[in-house]
Amino acid sequence: MPIKQTSAKGRQRKTARPGVADAGVANSGVDNSKTADSKIGCVIFDLDDTLYDCFGQRVHVTHRYAAQAMVEAGLHTDVEAVYQARMRFFRQDPILRHIDAEVCRLFAAADPEAIALAAREAYFNCPVGKLKLFAGSLPLLRFLAAHEVRNFIVSFGEPKTQHEKVKSLGLDREPAVEQIFYANREKTLTKEEAFRQIHKKTGLPSRQMLIVGDRPSSEIRAGKALGMHTVRIRRGEFASQSPQGPEEEPDYVIRSIFEVRKLPFVWGLV
């Protein structure tokens, strides 16, 4: 069984079960109904850094695109200098809460509001190009579908860009995926609301639903709020982000999509 972790002071890892090499950690505060033989009838996947390597394939490209937009909007420096500054601030705060303001301040922008807006729009609308799924993503989706588990994807970002990502990855025509939801920056659809819609659509109890994603403050928090099982893939853009309370602590932490099927669940309801 994947590793358990104490919730008291001085958390410590325990040895994983043989055959599940460092498969992850379970939170000691998990509900007692979430037992090792829990049946899962629905899995909801995040997209970026969950099913494909967003950090490796997109992050540097989008920050350079945003840097170009800032210079074109009137920031008096060169694109490379802005790009390097953005990457430094990104490493300090992957959530990007203040990155545009910090870059504007660093280079003494004459019109920081307009330049920051240009950067945000460029960042979220950067052309997609060719993307590639993690090697384990399609085998996992098809394994689950073969066991009559219903697979959904909930992405977040600019819907047009997210649609392009999904198309580039081939997920829009993948039979193992039942439906894809597009949460957006305007919050006309949030991840939690998408999870609620899937919950209603499947008619399954929360204990038979599993959330797989990489962000404690986003899909992990939303899944826990609805009483669903949660698995965090700790890698990529938000790997350094720590849970900001028990409401963001996942039930399990793993390192790659390959490890999902090794978790102590029964896949399918039959």
DRENSE-261715 format. One line per 2 residues: number of its first residue (from 0); their letters; for each residue x, y, z of N, C-alpha, C, CB. Coordinates in steps of 0.2 Angstrom, whole numbers, plus 5000, padded with zeros to 4 digits. Atoms other than C-alpha are relative to their C-alpha. Glycine has a CB too. Layout:
NUM> a> X/Y/Z/X/Y/Z/X/Y/Z/X/Y/Z; ...
//
This chain:
0> mp> 5004/4994/5000/5000/5000/5000/5004/5006/5000/4995/5000/5006; 4996/4994/5000/5007/5017/4996/5001/5003/5007/4996/5006/4996
2> ik> 4998/4998/4994/5015/5026/5010/4995/5004/5004/5007/5004/4999; 5004/4996/4996/5006/5034/5024/5005/5005/5004/4996/4996/5006
4> qt> 4996/4995/4997/5011/5050/5033/4997/5003/5006/5001/5006/4995; 5003/4998/4993/5008/5056/5051/4998/5007/4999/5005/4999/5005
6> sa> 5003/4993/5000/4998/5072/5053/5003/5004/5006/4993/5000/4999; 4998/4997/4994/5006/5076/5069/5007/5004/4999/5001/4995/5006
8> kg> 4994/4997/5001/5022/5086/5072/5005/4995/4997/5003/5004/5006; 4995/5005/5002/5037/5079/5063/4998/4995/4995/5004/4997/5005
10> rq> 5002/5005/5004/5029/5070/5049/5005/4996/4997/4996/5003/4994; 4995/5004/5002/5038/5055/5043/4997/4995/4995/5003/4996/5006
12> rk> 5002/5005/5005/5037/5043/5028/5001/4993/5003/5004/5001/4994; 4999/5007/4998/5034/5025/5031/5002/4996/4993/4994/4997/5003
14> ta> 4997/5004/5006/5041/5011/5019/4994/4998/4996/5004/4994/5003; 5005/5002/5005/5030/5008/5004/5000/4992/5000/5001/5003/4993
16> rp> 5001/5008/5001/5023/4990/5001/5004/4998/4994/4993/4999/4998; 4996/5002/5005/5035/4980/4990/4995/5000/4994/5002/4993/5002
18> gv> 5003/5000/5006/5030/4981/4972/4997/5007/4998/4994/4995/5000; 5002/4993/5001/5024/5000/4974/5006/5004/5002/4993/5001/5003
20> ad> 4993/4997/4998/5041/5008/4973/4998/5008/5001/5005/5000/4994; 5002/4993/4998/5038/5025/4982/4994/5002/4997/5007/5004/4999
22> ag> 5006/4999/5004/5021/5025/4975/4997/5007/5003/4995/4995/5001; 5003/4994/4998/5016/5040/4986/4999/5000/5007/4993/5002/4996
24> va> 5002/4999/4993/5009/5046/5002/4993/5001/5001/5004/5006/5003; 5007/4999/4999/4992/5044/5010/5000/5005/5006/4997/4993/5002
26> ns> 5001/4996/4995/4986/5057/5022/4997/4997/5006/4996/5006/4998; 5003/5003/4994/4983/5051/5040/4993/5002/5002/5005/5000/5006
28> gv> 5006/4997/4998/4968/5062/5041/4994/4998/4995/5000/5008/5000; 5005/5002/5005/4959/5053/5027/4994/4997/5003/5003/4995/4995
30> dn> 5006/5003/4997/4941/5048/5030/5000/4993/5000/4994/5002/4996; 4999/5008/5000/4939/5030/5036/4996/4997/4995/4996/4998/5007
32> sk> 5004/5004/5005/4927/5026/5022/5005/4999/4994/4994/5005/4997; 4995/5001/5006/4942/5028/5010/5005/4995/5002/5004/5007/4999
34> ta> 4996/5006/4998/4949/5011/5013/5004/4997/4994/4995/4994/5003; 4996/5002/5005/4961/5001/5003/4997/4996/4994/5006/4995/5003
36> ds> 5003/5003/5005/4948/4992/4994/4994/5004/4997/4997/4993/5003; 5005/4996/5003/4938/5007/4988/4999/4999/4993/5002/5007/5002
38> ki> 5002/5001/5008/4929/5005/4971/5000/5007/4997/4994/4996/4999; 5000/4993/5003/4932/5019/4959/4996/4999/4993/5007/5002/4998
40> gc> 5004/5001/5006/4919/5021/4945/5001/5006/4995/4993/5000/5002; 4999/4994/5004/4925/5038/4939/5007/5004/5002/4994/5005/5001
42> vi> 4994/4996/4999/4942/5047/4937/5000/5007/4996/5006/4996/4998; 5000/4993/5003/4943/5066/4934/5008/5002/5000/4996/5005/5003
44> fd> 4993/4998/5001/4960/5071/4927/5001/5008/4998/5003/4996/4994; 4997/4994/5002/4968/5088/4926/5004/4999/4994/5004/5004/5006
46> ld> 4996/5000/5006/4977/5092/4910/5007/5001/5000/4996/5004/4994; 4993/4998/5000/4993/5102/4912/5004/4997/5005/5000/5008/5000
48> dt> 4995/5003/4995/5007/5093/4920/4997/4994/5004/5002/5005/5005; 5003/5006/4998/4995/5078/4923/5000/4995/4995/4993/5002/5003
50> ly> 5000/5005/5006/4992/5070/4906/5006/5002/4995/4993/5001/4997; 4995/4999/5005/5006/5079/4897/5005/5005/5004/4998/5003/4994
52> dc> 4995/4995/4997/5022/5089/4902/5000/5007/4998/5007/4997/4998; 5001/4993/5001/5016/5106/4902/5007/5004/5001/4994/5003/5004
54> fg> 4994/4997/4998/5032/5112/4911/5005/5000/4995/5002/4998/5007; 4995/5001/5005/5043/5105/4898/4999/5003/4993/5002/4993/5000
56> qr> 5002/4998/5007/5033/5109/4882/4997/5007/5000/4995/4995/4998; 5004/4994/5001/5024/5125/4886/5003/5006/5004/4993/4999/5002
58> vh> 4998/4995/4995/5031/5135/4901/5005/5005/4997/5002/4997/5007; 4995/4996/5003/5047/5142/4893/4997/5004/4994/5006/4996/4999
60> vt> 5003/4997/5006/5038/5145/4877/4995/5006/5001/4997/4995/4995; 5005/4995/4998/5024/5155/4885/5003/5006/5003/4994/4997/5004
62> hr> 4997/4994/4996/5035/5166/4896/5004/5004/4995/5005/4997/5005; 4997/4997/5005/5045/5170/4881/4995/5004/4995/5005/4996/4995
64> ya> 5006/4996/5004/5029/5175/4871/4998/5006/5004/4995/4995/4999; 5002/4995/4996/5024/5185/4886/5005/5006/5000/4998/4998/5007
66> aq> 4994/4995/4999/5041/5194/4887/5000/5004/4993/5007/4996/5000; 5001/4997/5007/5039/5198/4868/4995/5005/5000/4999/4995/4994
68> am> 5006/4995/5000/5022/5206/4871/5001/5006/5005/4994/4996/5003; 4998/4995/4995/5029/5216/4886/5004/5006/4996/5003/4998/5006
70> ve> 4996/4995/5003/5042/5224/4875/4996/5004/4994/5006/4996/4997; 5004/4997/5005/5030/5227/4861/4995/5005/5002/4997/4995/4996
72> ag> 5005/4995/4997/5018/5236/4873/5004/5006/5003/4997/4996/5005; 4997/4994/4998/5032/5248/4878/5005/4999/5005/4995/5005/5002
74> lh> 4995/5001/4994/5044/5240/4891/5006/5001/4997/4999/4993/5003; 4993/4998/5003/5061/5248/4887/5005/4996/5002/5001/5007/5002
76> td> 4995/5005/4999/5072/5233/4887/5000/4995/4995/5000/4997/5007; 5001/5005/5006/5075/5218/4876/4997/4994/5003/5008/4998/4998
78> ve> 5004/5006/4998/5065/5202/4876/5004/4995/5004/4998/4997/4993; 4996/5005/4996/5079/5191/4883/5000/5002/5007/5007/4999/4997
80> av> 4999/4997/4993/5081/5202/4898/4993/4999/5004/5002/5007/5000; 5007/5001/4997/5062/5201/4901/4999/4993/5001/4994/5003/4996
82> yq> 5001/5007/5000/5061/5183/4898/5004/4997/5006/5003/4996/4994; 4996/5003/4994/5075/5179/4911/4997/5003/5007/5008/5003/4999
84> ar> 5003/4998/4994/5067/5190/4924/4993/4997/5001/4998/5008/4999; 5006/5003/4999/5050/5182/4921/5002/4993/5003/4996/4999/4994
86> mr> 4999/5006/4997/5058/5165/4924/5003/5000/5007/5006/4996/4995; 4998/4999/4993/5066/5171/4940/4994/5001/5005/5005/5006/5001
88> ff> 5006/4999/4996/5050/5177/4947/4995/4994/5000/4996/5006/4997; 5004/5006/5000/5041/5161/4941/5003/4995/5005/5000/4997/4993
90> rq> 4997/5005/4995/5053/5150/4951/4998/5002/5007/5008/5000/4999; 5002/4998/4994/5049/5161/4966/4992/4999/5002/5001/5008/5001
92> dp> 5007/5001/5000/5030/5160/4963/4997/4997/4994/4997/5007/5002; 5002/5003/5006/5024/5147/4951/4992/5002/4998/5000/4993/5000
94> il> 5007/4998/5001/5006/5153/4953/4999/5007/4996/4996/5001/5007; 5000/4993/5005/5011/5170/4944/4995/5005/5003/4998/4998/4993
96> rh> 5005/4995/4998/5001/5181/4956/5003/5007/4999/4999/4999/5008; 4997/4993/5001/5013/5196/4954/5005/5000/4995/5003/5002/5007
98> id> 4994/5000/5005/5025/5191/4940/5000/5006/4996/4999/4994/4996; 5000/4994/5005/5019/5205/4928/5001/5006/5003/4993/5000/4996
100> ae> 4999/4994/4996/5019/5218/4941/5007/5001/5002/4995/5001/5006; 4993/5000/4998/5036/5213/4947/5005/5002/4994/5002/4993/5003
102> vc> 4996/4999/5006/5043/5213/4929/5000/5008/4998/4998/4996/4994; 5001/4993/5002/5036/5230/4926/5003/5005/5005/4992/5002/5000
104> rl> 4996/4996/4995/5043/5237/4942/5008/4999/4999/4998/4997/5007; 4993/5001/5002/5060/5230/4938/5003/5004/4995/5002/4992/4999
106> fa> 4998/4997/5005/5061/5238/4922/4997/5007/4999/4999/4996/4993; 5003/4994/5000/5052/5254/4927/4995/5002/4994/5006/5006/5000
108> aa> 5004/5000/5006/5038/5252/4915/4996/5007/5001/4994/4995/5000; 5003/4994/5000/5030/5269/4910/4992/4999/5001/5001/5004/4993
110> dp> 5007/5002/4999/5012/5261/4909/5000/4993/5002/4997/5001/4993; 5000/5006/4997/5013/5246/4920/4993/4996/4999/5002/4999/5007
112> ea> 5007/5003/5000/4994/5242/4919/4999/4997/4993/4995/5005/5001; 5001/5002/5007/4994/5241/4900/5005/4994/4998/5001/5006/4995
114> ia> 4995/5005/5001/5010/5231/4899/4999/4993/5003/5007/5003/5002; 5001/5006/4997/5005/5219/4912/4994/4996/4997/4998/5001/5007
116> la> 5006/5003/5003/4988/5216/4903/5003/4997/4993/4995/5006/4998; 4997/5003/5006/4998/5213/4887/5003/4993/5001/5005/5005/4996
118> ar> 4997/5006/4998/5008/5200/4896/4996/4994/5001/5005/5001/5006; 5004/5005/4998/4994/5191/4903/4996/4997/4994/4994/5003/5005
120> ea> 5004/5002/5006/4984/5190/4887/5005/4996/4995/4998/5006/4996; 4995/5004/5004/5000/5184/4878/5001/4993/5003/5007/5004/4999
122> yf> 4998/5006/4997/5004/5171/4891/4994/4995/4999/5001/5001/5008; 5006/5005/5000/4986/5163/4891/4998/4999/4992/4995/5003/5003
124> nc> 5002/5001/5007/4985/5164/4872/5006/4998/4995/4996/5006/4997; 4994/5002/5004/5002/5158/4866/4998/4994/4995/5006/4998/5005
126> pv> 5001/5006/5005/5001/5147/4850/5002/4993/5003/5003/5002/4993; 4999/5006/4997/5000/5129/4855/5005/4996/4996/4994/4996/5000
128> gk> 4995/5005/5003/5010/5119/4842/4998/4993/5001/5007/5002/5001; 5000/5007/4999/5013/5101/4843/5002/4998/5007/5005/4996/4995
130> lk> 4999/5002/4993/5011/5093/4860/5000/4992/5001/4995/5003/5005; 5000/5007/5000/5014/5075/4866/4998/4998/5008/5007/4997/4999
132> lf> 5002/5003/4993/5006/5065/4881/5006/4997/5003/4994/4996/4999; 4995/5004/4997/5016/5057/4894/4999/4993/4998/4999/5000/5008
134> ag> 5000/5007/5003/5020/5039/4889/4994/4996/5003/5006/4997/5001; 5005/5004/4996/5008/5032/4903/4993/5003/4999/5002/5000/5007
136> sl> 5007/4997/5000/4993/5043/4899/4995/4996/4997/5000/5007/4998; 5005/5004/5004/4984/5034/4885/4999/4993/5003/5002/5000/4993
138> pl> 5001/5006/4997/4988/5017/4893/4995/5000/5006/5006/4996/5001; 5004/5000/4994/4980/5022/4909/4993/5002/4999/5003/5006/5005
140> lr> 5007/4999/5002/4965/5030/4901/4996/4994/4997/5000/5006/4995; 5003/5006/5003/4962/5014/4891/4999/4995/5005/5004/4998/4994
142> fl> 5001/5005/4994/4965/5003/4906/4994/5001/5004/5006/5000/5004; 5006/4998/4996/4952/5012/4916/4994/4999/4996/5001/5007/5002
144> aa> 5006/5001/5004/4939/5012/4902/4999/4993/4999/5001/5004/4993; 5001/5007/5001/4942/4994/4899/4997/4997/5006/5006/4996/4998
146> he> 5003/5002/4994/4937/4992/4917/4993/5004/5002/5005/5001/5006; 5007/4997/5000/4921/5002/4914/5001/5006/5005/4995/4996/5003
148> vr> 5000/4994/4996/4928/5017/4924/4999/5006/4995/5007/5001/5003; 5001/4994/5004/4922/5034/4917/5005/5005/5001/4993/5003/5001
150> nf> 4994/4995/5000/4936/5046/4912/4997/5007/4998/5005/4997/4996; 5001/4993/5002/4934/5065/4912/5006/5004/5001/4994/5003/5004
152> iv> 4995/4995/5000/4946/5079/4909/4997/5007/5002/5005/5000/4994; 5001/4993/4999/4945/5096/4917/5006/5004/5000/4996/5001/5007
154> sf> 4994/4996/5001/4957/5109/4911/4998/5007/5002/5002/5000/4992; 5001/4993/4998/4960/5127/4916/5004/5005/4996/5001/5001/5007
156> ge> 4996/4995/5004/4965/5142/4906/4995/5004/4995/5006/4997/4996; 5003/4997/5005/4960/5152/4891/4996/4994/4996/5004/5004/4995
158> pk> 5003/5006/5003/4947/5140/4883/5002/4999/4993/4992/5001/5000; 4998/5001/5007/4952/5143/4865/5007/4996/5000/5001/5006/4996
160> tq> 4994/5003/4999/4970/5138/4870/5000/4993/5002/5005/5004/5004; 5001/5007/4998/4965/5123/4880/4997/4996/4995/4995/5001/5007
162> he> 5003/5004/5005/4954/5117/4866/5006/4998/4995/4995/5004/4996; 4994/5002/5004/4970/5118/4855/5005/4995/5003/5003/5007/4998
164> kv> 4996/5004/4996/4980/5109/4868/4997/4993/4999/5001/5001/5007; 5004/5006/5000/4967/5095/4869/5000/4997/4993/4993/5001/5002
166> ks> 5000/5003/5006/4966/5093/4850/5007/4998/4998/4998/5006/4995; 4993/5002/5002/4985/5093/4848/5002/4994/5003/5005/5006/5002
168> lg> 4999/5006/4996/4986/5079/4861/4996/4994/4998/4999/5001/5007; 5004/5006/5002/4973/5069/4852/4994/4998/5005/5004/4994/4998
170> ld> 5004/5002/4995/4962/5069/4867/4992/5001/4998/5001/5003/5007; 5006/4999/5002/4947/5076/4858/4997/4994/4996/5000/5006/4996
172> re> 5003/5006/5004/4945/5060/4848/5002/4993/5003/5003/5000/4993; 4999/5006/4997/4950/5048/4861/4994/4996/5004/5006/5001/5006
174> pa> 5006/5003/4997/4936/5035/4865/5000/4999/5007/4999/4994/4996; 5000/5001/4992/4942/5032/4883/4999/5006/5004/5007/4998/5002
176> ve> 5002/4994/4997/4938/5050/4887/4993/5002/4999/5005/5006/4998; 5008/4999/5001/4919/5053/4890/4999/5007/4998/4997/4998/5006
178> qi> 5001/4993/5001/4920/5072/4891/5005/5004/5003/4993/5002/5003; 4995/4995/4998/4931/5087/4893/4997/5006/5002/5006/5001/4995
180> fy> 5003/4994/4998/4927/5102/4903/5006/5005/5000/4997/4999/5007; 4996/4995/5001/4935/5119/4901/4999/5006/5005/5000/5003/4993
182> an> 5000/4995/4995/4937/5129/4917/5004/5006/4998/5002/4998/5007; 4996/4995/5003/4942/5147/4913/5001/5006/5006/4995/5003/4995
184> re> 4997/4995/4995/4950/5163/4921/4994/5004/5002/5005/5004/4996; 5006/4996/4998/4933/5172/4921/4996/4997/5005/4996/5002/4994
186> kt> 5004/5004/4995/4926/5159/4933/4993/4999/4998/5001/5003/5006; 5006/5002/5002/4911/5156/4922/4999/4993/5001/4998/5002/4993
188> lt> 4999/5007/4998/4916/5138/4925/5006/4999/5004/4999/4995/4994; 4994/5001/4995/4927/5134/4940/5001/4992/5000/4999/5002/5007
190> ke> 4999/5007/5000/4935/5117/4942/4995/4996/5005/5007/4998/5003; 5005/5003/4996/4924/5114/4957/4993/4999/4997/5000/5004/5007
192> ea> 5007/5001/5004/4908/5117/4947/5000/4995/4995/4998/5007/4997; 4999/5005/5005/4915/5106/4933/4999/4993/5004/5006/5000/4996
194> fr> 5000/5006/4996/4917/5092/4947/4993/4999/5002/5005/5000/5006; 5007/5001/4998/4899/5095/4953/4996/4997/4994/4997/5007/5002
196> qi> 5003/5002/5006/4893/5093/4935/5001/4993/4998/5001/5005/4994; 4998/5007/5001/4902/5077/4933/4997/4995/5005/5008/4999/5000
198> hk> 5003/5004/4994/4896/5071/4950/4993/4998/4998/5001/5004/5007; 5007/5001/5001/4878/5074/4945/4999/4996/4993/4997/5007/4998
200> kt> 5000/5003/5006/4881/5067/4927/5001/4992/5001/5005/5002/4995; 4999/5007/4998/4888/5050/4934/4995/4997/5005/5007/4999/5002
202> gl> 5005/5002/4995/4876/5049/4948/5004/4995/5006/4995/4996/4997; 4996/5004/4996/4890/5041/4958/5001/5003/5007/5007/4998/4997
204> ps> 4998/4996/4993/4894/5044/4977/5007/5002/4999/4999/4995/5006; 4993/4996/5000/4909/5055/4980/5005/4995/5002/5000/5005/5005
206> rq> 4995/5005/4998/4918/5040/4988/5002/4995/4994/4998/4996/5006; 4999/5004/5006/4918/5031/4971/5003/5005/4994/4994/4997/4997
208> ml> 4997/4996/5005/4926/5046/4962/5007/5002/5002/4996/5006/4999; 4993/4999/4999/4945/5050/4960/5002/5006/4996/5004/4994/4999
210> iv> 4997/4994/5003/4953/5067/4956/5008/4999/5000/4998/5007/5004; 4992/5000/5002/4971/5067/4948/5002/5006/4998/5001/4994/4996
212> gd> 4998/4994/5002/4980/5083/4947/5007/5002/5003/4995/5005/5001; 4993/4998/4998/4996/5093/4951/4999/5006/5005/5004/5001/4995
214> rp> 5000/4994/4997/4989/5108/4960/4996/5000/5007/4997/5006/4996; 5003/5000/4994/4985/5108/4979/4994/5005/5001/5004/5000/5006
216> ss> 5004/4994/4999/4976/5125/4978/4994/5000/4995/5003/5006/5000; 5005/5000/5005/4965/5120/4963/4996/4993/5000/5003/5001/4993
218> ei> 5004/5007/5000/4959/5102/4959/5000/4996/5006/5002/4996/4994; 5000/5004/4994/4965/5094/4975/4995/5003/5005/5007/5000/5003
220> ra> 5004/4997/4995/4956/5107/4986/4992/4999/4998/5001/5008/5000; 5007/5001/5002/4940/5106/4975/4998/4993/5001/5000/5002/4992
222> gk> 5002/5007/4999/4940/5087/4975/4998/4999/5007/5005/4996/4997; 5001/5001/4993/4942/5087/4994/4993/5003/5003/5006/5002/5004
224> al> 5006/4997/4998/4928/5099/4996/4994/4996/4999/5000/5007/4997; 5006/5004/5002/4916/5087/4987/5001/4993/5003/5000/5000/4993
226> gm> 5000/5007/4997/4922/5072/4997/5003/4995/4996/4993/4998/5003; 4997/5004/5004/4931/5064/4983/5007/4998/5002/5000/5003/4992
228> ht> 4993/5002/4999/4947/5054/4983/5005/5005/4996/5002/4993/4998; 4996/4995/5003/4962/5065/4978/5007/4997/4999/5000/5007/5003
230> vr> 4993/5002/5002/4979/5061/4970/5004/5006/4997/5000/4993/4996; 4995/4994/5003/4993/5074/4967/5006/4997/4997/5002/5005/5006
232> ir> 4994/5002/5004/5006/5071/4954/5005/5006/5001/4999/4999/4992; 4996/4995/4998/5020/5081/4961/5006/5001/4996/5003/4999/5008
234> rg> 4995/4998/5005/5030/5087/4946/4998/5006/4996/5001/4993/4996; 5002/4994/5004/5031/5101/4934/5000/5007/5003/4994/4998/4997
236> ef> 5000/4993/4999/5026/5119/4935/4998/5001/5008/4995/5003/4996; 5002/4999/4993/5018/5117/4953/5003/4995/5005/4993/5001/5001
238> as> 4997/5005/4995/5030/5104/4961/5002/5003/5006/5006/4997/4996; 4998/4996/4994/5036/5117/4973/4995/5002/5005/5005/5005/4999
240> qs> 5006/4997/4996/5019/5122/4979/4998/4995/5006/4994/5001/4996; 5002/5004/4994/5015/5116/4997/4992/5001/5001/5004/5002/5006
242> pq> 5007/4999/4998/4997/5113/5003/5000/5005/5006/4997/4993/5003; 5001/4995/4995/4991/5128/5013/4995/4998/5005/4998/5007/4997
244> gp> 5004/5002/4995/4981/5118/5025/4997/4993/4999/4994/5005/5001; 5002/5007/5001/4972/5101/5027/4995/5000/4994/4996/4998/5006
246> ee> 5005/5000/5006/4959/5106/5014/5004/5000/4993/4996/5007/5000; 4996/5001/5006/4973/5105/5001/5005/4994/5000/5004/5007/4999
248> ep> 4995/5006/5000/4982/5089/5007/4996/4995/4996/5001/4998/5008; 5003/5006/5004/4979/5075/4994/5000/4994/5004/5004/5000/4994
250> dy> 5000/5006/4996/4975/5058/5000/5007/4996/4998/4994/4996/4998; 4994/5003/5003/4990/5052/4989/5004/5005/4996/4999/4993/4996
252> vi> 4995/4996/5004/5006/5060/4982/5004/4995/4996/5004/5004/5004; 4996/5005/5004/5014/5051/4967/5004/5005/4995/4995/4996/4996
254> rs> 4995/4996/5004/5028/5056/4955/4998/5000/4992/5006/4997/5001; 5002/5000/5007/5020/5051/4938/4994/4997/4999/5006/4996/4996
256> if> 5006/5003/5002/5005/5046/4929/5000/4992/5000/4997/5002/4993; 5000/5007/5000/5011/5028/4928/4998/4997/5007/5008/4998/4999
258> ev> 5002/5003/4993/5008/5026/4947/4993/5000/5002/5004/5004/5005; 5007/5000/4998/4990/5029/4947/4997/4993/5001/4996/5004/4995
260> rk> 5003/5007/5000/4985/5011/4943/5002/4996/5006/5000/4997/4994; 4997/5004/4994/4996/5005/4958/4997/5002/5006/5007/5001/5000
262> lp> 5003/4998/4993/4986/5014/4971/4995/4995/5002/4996/5007/4999; 5004/5005/4997/4975/5004/4983/4993/5001/4998/5002/4999/5007
264> fv> 5007/5000/5002/4959/5005/4973/4998/4994/4996/4998/5007/4997; 5003/5005/5005/4947/4993/4964/4998/5004/4995/4995/4995/5004
266> wg> 5002/4996/5006/4945/5000/4947/4994/4997/4997/5006/5000/4995; 5007/5002/5003/4927/4998/4941/4996/4998/5006/5001/4994/4995
268> lv> 5005/5001/4995/4911/4995/4950/4997/4993/5000/4995/5005/5000; 5002/5007/5001/4908/4977/4944/5003/4995/5005/5001/4997/4993
//
